[in-house]
Amino acid sequence: MPQAQEKAFVQRHGDRRTATGPVTFPLLDSDFNIVRKDRRAVQDRHRENLKLIDHQSQPIWSTTELHLEFNGRAYNFDKTLGEFVIGRSKTCDLAISHELVSRKHVVIRYLLGEFVLHDVSTNGTYVETEDLGQLKLLKQKVYLYGTGIFSPGVPINAKTATPIRFICS
């Protein structure tokens, strides 16, 4: 039987906030606004370059091109992208040889007018944008916007990281 994904939501009660699960920042509050750890400022998700996808999420705006860069190689996609798989297996579209990268780690699809990065790994994927900072995904999806970096299995600032740069337009 598949396990339900754990999500940390914060519910507001006047000026107090109570957590209904383990709290890691950034997180989404009950109004689906992003709450950052620094001063816990609430930022409207429509101004961010990245947002978590849940069953109620809709795309913010349409993107039609995705450009990925990894180890000097460029990968360009448009809205005809079916599926691009990143992982340790040689059968993946982009094979990364690292012990913390799963055989099938990340799947990128074009869905409802936007590029969606879906972590399907054991160790998670770290995504960083200028607006949001670094976010760890574990069996979660994000819409890709603007520019940023993601690293399968290893934090982006680690020496053994395998960062992949992305640009969406």
N, C-alpha and C positions, 0 to 999 in steps of 0.2 A: 504494500500500500504506500503510495507516495506521501512524503511528509510535507506539511504546510510550511511555507516560507515564514521565517521570523522577521517581523518588522517592528521597529520601535516608533510608536506614535506618542506624542505629548498632547494631553488634553488640558485646556485652560479652564480654571475655575477662579474667576475674578483675576487677581494678580498672581495667583499660585498656579504652578504647573505640576502635574503629576505624571509620571511615566508609567506606561502599561507594559513595558518590557525593558530589555537591556538598552541603555542609552549610549549611543556613540554619535559623535558629531561629524559632519552635518547630518541633520535629520529633518523629517517632514512633520510639521505639527498637524493638528486636526483639520486645519483649513488648507492643507497641502502647500504651506509656505515653507521655504527652507530656513532652518534655524542653524546659525553658525555658532561655534564654540566661543569665538572672540566676541565678547560682550553680548552673546546670544541675540544678535540683531536678526530680526525677521526680514527677509528679503522676498519680494514677490517673485514667484517662480517664472513669471513671464519675462523677466529681465535677465534671467540666468542663462548661461550657455549649456546647461546640463540639468536634466531632471530625472528622477527615478520614475519608472513606469509602473503603475498599478492598474487594477481593473477599471478605474474611472478616468485614467489619463487620456487626453487627446493631444495630438501634435500641436505645437505652438505655432510654427510656421513651416512652410515647405522648403526642403532643400533638394537640389537636383544633382549635385556632384559631391563625391567624396574622394579625397586624395590621402593615401597612406604612405609613409616613408619608414623603412626599416633596413638598417645596415646598408645604406646607400642605394637601395632598390626602391622604386616608386610603383605604387599600385593605384590606378585611377578607376573610379566607378561612376556610373550614372544611374538613373532610376530604373534601368533594366536589370540591375543586380538581383540575382536570385538569392544566392547565399555564398558567403565567403567565410571559410573556416580557418581558424588559427589554432595550432596546437603542436604537440610533440610528434605526432604520427607523420610519417612520410606521405600519407594519403591526403593530408590537409593542404589547402591552397597556399598557406604560409606555414612552413615547418620551423619551429624554434626548438633547438636542442638545449633544454635546461631541465634539471631534475624536478623543479617545482611547477613546471608547465604540464598540464594534463594532456593526454593523447588528443582529446578534442576539448579545447579550453574556451575559445570565444567564437561565437557565430555572429556575423554582421549581415543584416538583411535590410532591404528597402521596403518599408511598410507604411502605408497611409501617408505618403508624401514626405517621409523622413527616414534617415538611416538609424537603425536600431542596433546597439551592441548588446549581446546577450551572453552573460557569463554562465557557462555550463560546467564549470570546473570544480575541483575539490579545494584548491587553495585560494580561489578568488582572483579578481582582476582589479588593479588600482588605476583609477582614472583621475586626471588632473586637468583643470582649466584655470585660466587666470581669474575668472569670476568666483568660482566655487572653492578652489583649493583642491586638495586630494581627497578622494572618496573611494572606499573599498566596496566592491560589489561581490556578493556571494550568492550565486544562483539568481541574480537579478538582471534587469534590463535598464538601459538608459538610451535616451535620444541623444545623438551626437549633433552639436552645433558649433559653429565658429572654429576655433583652433584649440588644440590640446594634445595631451599625451596619455596613452594607456600602456600598462605593463602587466602582462599575464603572470600571476603567481608571486611576484616580488614587488615590494614597494618601489616607487619610481626613484627615490633618492638613494637606494641601496647600491652598493658596488656591483652586485651581480644582476642588476635589473636589465631587462631586455625591452627598452621603451620603444613604442611605436607612435610616431607623430601623426595626427590627423588634421585635416582642413576640410570643412564642409562649406558649401556655398549653394 
